[in-house]
Amino acid sequence: MIMFNTLMGVCAGAALLLVPRYLAAVRGERLPLQLIRTPGEPRGWAAAFGVLGTVLTGLGFVMTVTHPLAPAKTYIDTIFGEPSLILGVLLLAAAWHLAHTKKPVDEQRLPTLLAPISWVVFCVGLILAWCTAAIVRFDVISSAPAEEPITGLLHQWPIVENTFFAAVLYGPAALGCLLVPAAAHGRSRGAWLALYWCFTISGIAFVLFSAMNYYTHTGMLLNLDHTGADYRW
């Protein structure tokens, strides 16, 4: 089975971390875990968004049209691939805009600049919200195979991974997207702070979990392909 949702998860998480930090820098914010204090050179952000957008658009498109994870679960590619595809296209659009911007975006122009695209992101939030509901209602993620190290130890308790995906990965990302129009308007600081922390929590979780899967998936394949192999950790 071909698996590249690991790379998609890391890139999606990195995007969820970088986007609110770019906006915070433009707004002149000083928030916990912000890491980046000034907007800096727009072309630097364009490069970062362009790299992430290229990976997510390419792999998201392939997953959307070919369903590589169907041998495991026939419906899982829709949950993973389509949101990644639209996120990738949005990142490429941001990269193109920043690459053609000669000076940092002014904070006063930010609401009018983000107003149209904020409603596209809101629609992505609706998608993610229903994905979250599907994960909870239909046991979409379930548990990792027993042959997979670390996460496979919870094979008998599918509620653990389903809850993690819904409450820590998809749920916060969905809420953050739904808050973008209110936050972009510039008048609701509460919406902006909620967006910042929703994307931060989901982004950190996506990066750490998906990076760990490089280890756990490798161990799973070894357990499946090598007679007698039994890596639990």
N, C-alpha and C positions, 0 to 999 in steps of 0.2 A: 504493500500500500504506500502510495506517495503522500508524504506529510510535509507541508511547508507552513502550517498554521503557527509554528514556532516563530519564524521570522516575521510573519504578519503581526503576531501579538506583540513582539518587541517594538516593531515600528509604530504600531497603533499607540502603544503606551508612551513611547517617546514623543509622539505628536500631541497626545493629551497633556503631557508635561510642558512641552515647549510653547504651545499656543497661548495658554493663559499667562505664561511668564513673559512672552513678548508683549502681550496687551498690558500687563502690569508695568513693564518697563516704559512703555509709551505713556501710560497714565501717571508715571512718576510715583508709583506705589512703593512701599517698603513692607513686604509681607513675609511671614515665616516661610522658609524653604524656597524663597524666590530665586536665589542663586544669581540671577542676572539683574543688574540694577539700572542699566542704561540701554536704550534701544540699539545703539551702535549702528554699524553699517548695514543698510537694507539688503545689500547683495549677500552678506553673510547669512542672514535669515533666509533669503531666497535659496541659497545652496542647501541649507538644512531641510527646509520644507520640500525642496525639489527632490532630494535624495529619498526622503520618507515617502513622498507622494508617488514617485516612480515605482518603488517597491510595492506599495499598497495597491496602486492602480493595476500594475502588471499581474501580481499574484491574485489580487481580488478578482480581476476579470477572468483569469484562468480557472479559479475555483468556482466562480459563478456559472461558467459555461460548460465545464468538464466534470465537476463534482468528484474530485479525487478521493474524498473521504467517504464516499458512498458505500464502499465495502464494509466500513465500520457501522455507519448510520446513514440511511438514505437522505435524511433531512438536514444533517449538520452543516453541510456546505452553505446552505442558505443563511444560517445564523452567523457563520464566520465570514463568508466571502462577500456578500452584498454590502454590508455596512463598511467593510474594508475598502471596497471599490469606490463608494461615494466619498469616503474620507480621503482616499488617495487623490481623487479628482479635485476635491476642495483644496488640498495641500498644493497641488500643481497650479491651481488658479492663484493661490496666495503667493507662490514662488514667482509666477510670471509677473504679478503686480509689483512685488518688491524688487524684482530684477530690473524693472523699468522705472523705479523710483530713485531719483538722484539724491534725495535727502530724507532723513527720518520722518516718519508720519507724525504730523502735529496732533497733539491730544485733542485740540478743538475740532479737528476734522474727523476724528475717530467715529463718533456716532453716525454721521452721514455716510461715511465710507462703509461701515459694517451693516447699515440698515437693510439693504437688499439681501445680502448673503446670510444675514442672521436668520431669516425665515427658511432658507434652505437647510441650515443647521437645525432649526426647530423641527423640520420634517424628519431629519435623521434621528432626532430625539424620539419622535413618535415610533420610528422603526425599532430603535433600541428598547423603548419601553415595552413594545409588544413582544420583542425577543425575550426580554426579562420575564414577562408574564408566561410565555411559552416554556421557558426553562423551569419555572416553578410548577406550572400546571401539568406539563407533559413529561417530566423527567427527561428533558432533552439531553443534558450533559451526562447524567447518570454518574457512574463511578469509573475510575480508570481500570483497565484490565488488571487482573491479579498478577500478571507477569511484569507489570511496570513497577520499577523500584519507587520507593517513597509513597507516591500517591496510590499505588496498587495495594498498599497496606490497608487502605480504607475501602477496598473493593466491596465489602459487605454493607457499607453504609453510603449508598448513593446520595442521600440527602446532604451529606457534607459538601461534596463538590458542587451539587446543584445550588445549594445555599451560597457558597463562595462565589460562583459565577453571577448569581442574581444580585446578591447584596453588595459585593465588593468590586466586581468587574463591570457588568452591564448596567446595573441599576444606577450607580453614581454617574456613569457616562451619559445615560439617558437623561437624568435630571439636569446635568450640566448643559446639555444641548438644548433642552426645553427652556432653560433660563437665558439663553443667549440673546433673544430679542429684548428682554427686559434689561439685561446687563448692558447691551450695546447702546440702548437709549440714553444711558448715562445718568439717569435720575434715581436709580435704585441701587444704592451701595450694597444693600443686603443681597440682592440678586447677584451682583458681581462677586461678592465674597463667597456665596454659596457655589457659584460656578467654578471659581478658582479652586475651592477645596474638593468639589466633586471630581473635577478633572485630575487634580493632584492625587487623590486617593486611588481612583481608577487607573491612572497612568502608572503609578508606582507598582500597583498590583499586577497590571498587564506585563510590565517589563520584567519584574522578578519572577512571576509564575512562568511566563513564556521562555525566559532564559533558562530556568530550571528544567524545562521540558527537553532542552537539548541533552541533558544528562539522563533524565528519566526515560525518554524515548529511545536513546541509545541502549540503555540497560534492558528495556523491554524487547528490542529487536534481538539482542544477544540471548536473552532468555528463550525467545521463540525459535531462533535459528540454530542454537548450539545445544545439542543433547546434553542434559545434565546441568546446564547453567541455571543458577538459582540466585540471582542478585536481588536482594530485598531492599538494599539501601544504595 
